[in-house]
Amino acid sequence: MTVHIHGEPVSGATGATGHTALAPQRQTYTVRVLALLLAVMTGTAAALAAFIVGDLVTNDLAEAIGWSAGTFVAALGLMVILEEKAGLFG
């Protein structure tokens, strides 16, 4: 593999496995998109769990939907903050 002085692989260079190295900008974009998708999926799973519990505990379906929406916003916000601290969102 060909490497620049700064340690970054040359765009289009192949490594020991024969795969083409991605440009650093492309990797950053891909990581950001995947991090955002992970945050949305985590929020959705938490909202579904809150809806199921809310449906079992409350008498009104609207209250369970409210719990679900609040949990989605909270879980999504927490995931975004954690991913920013981890350096996944520039």
Buried (B, 14 or more C-beta within 10 A) or exposed (E): EEEEEEEEBEBEEEEEEEEEBBBEEEEBEEBBEEBBEEBBEBBBEBBEBBBEBBBEEBEEEEEBBBBBEEBBEBBBEBBBEEBEEEEBBE
